[in-house]
Amino acid sequence: MSYTINQLSVFLENKEGRLDSVLKTLGAGDVNIVALSLADSSEYGMLRMIVSEPEKGVMVLKEAGYMAMLTEVIALRVPHAAGSLSKAMHAIMETGVNIEYMYAFANGEDASAVLKCNDAEKAAEALRKSGFDLYEADEAYHKVVI
Amino acid sequence: MAKISLENWSEKIRDPEIECMSREEMKALQSEKLVKQVKNVYENVAFYRKKMDEAGVKPEDIRSIDDIGKLPFTTKEDLRENYPFGLLAVPQSKIARVQGTSGTTGKLTLASYTEKDVDVWGECVARALTMAGLTEEDKLHVCYGYGLFTGGMGLDLGARALGCMSIPMSSGNTQRQLMCMEDFGATAFACTPSYAMYLAEAAKEAGVVERLQLKAGINGAEPWTDEMRHQIEDTLNVNCFDIYGLCEITGPGVACDCIHHKGLHVYEDHFFPEVLNPVDHTPCAEGETGELVFTTLSKEGMPLIRYRTKDLTSIEYGKCECGRTLPRIQKFTGRTDDMKVIRGVNVFPTQVEAALLSIGEGVAPHYMMVVDRENNLDVLTVMVEVDEKYFSDEIRKLEALKKKIELALKQALGVAVKVKLCEPKSIQRSEGKAKRVIDNRNL
């Protein structure tokens, strides 16, 4: 069972309406967004999303002329308890894996965190060994609430 | 058909007598033609008579090609002032056709050709096509524009002189170009390098490259680099050749490069080249860069004496490996008027292109230079498209790529450059001459 999932990443030039237009394109393609983060530099932005159908998302965006790609990430369920995320980070740190970026949100009983690591498999294994619950692909694409 | 490697190339020369002539014989031929031409323009064109009288030069003073330095220059401004037919050496009834270029400053530059001028033009292009490996068996897909612009007509005349099939597509509508290329079985295509690049990308995307029968591209009319040529050659599996010309002299077919790509062979039996120091107009040494100046030795309609092209190049006279003795002008560093002076440094779009391609790393050669003036300081921004295979969703990696490009550009240009990474295909593709520079400084 694989615990790494596909994140949809899109390069956005800082131009009026680009984000809106990406979201519209995904909507029109019937691709639902379950989690989203927008990172920015002064000149461009990077939109990262967990969506219902990542492959289809890449396809519809490329057809519309966007630079889109899939990135391997892990989605972690973080219990609503002080120190939970810290424990997870510690487990990853001990394996020597680096976290490139992360975004998280709390909603309901648990919180969820999406992590991009330089070795997703290894990080997933370490987290599972430390008792953390990871979302599987199907579950993540439809249920992650962030 | 496909790209042919240098080892397997068999050189064809259309007119060996002229193209492989010894320097002494060529000088004798040029001298004879120049003496006649100078007498002709002095007697038949008021403009030249006046200019020569002012300079104190009589036709008798010109006894050989070595005397050419005594003659006054002709400039684009002279052409404008004598627009449209003031420089004719024959009555207008002898003019078979006119061609022109749209100047950016309003009036166009018009050139007039007699029937013989048109034949010479076709013959020169046929020499170039032969140099590119074409024979009467070939089919030449011409996607240069037809009309006043010399590109389409020039290649068409060349195909006619060579006896091969011409497919007069003109420019635009890329999908239709590709469809016709495939359906008619074109073996060669002619267009600007920037459009060739665009066509190559489109062909690759449409997956038709394998079904095309192309072996050669004849691509000129704007400066381009060897790196860009390699990219077009590799994408379309063809050999590309650089053809040069300007409508005042004849249009494409003034010079063309051979498979050795060691410069463009000038058809100097018709167009006598000089390379002069742009400041004091003294002749440059062989290999030294200066402004290219042409004298049309055979022209009847609108002969030009020492016409300043504003193109910067150098010239070499050594015999080429292809067997030709025609001198070779180097690929252009730029035009004196494309050059941008940024914080006192001369910058040419071709330098930016070469630097971008030298980085590799998937930085596609689609770029746009934007020059602004902020707080009285020139700021050069180069917008660069990022290739798909090197795209990363990590900002750290994109920033590293950006820094790398900035460094390479700074080293190549000698001036600090701001790089802006752009989405693929977001920079406008040109179907004619590529526009590479936007200058917002209102100088």
Interface residues (C-beta under 8 A of the other chain):
Chain A: Q7 S9 F11 L12 E13 A39 S41 E43 Y44 M46 R48 G65 Y66 M67 M69 T71 E100 Y101 K116
Chain B: V386 E388 F391 D393 E394 I395 R396 L398 E399 K420 L421 C422 E423 P424 K425 S426
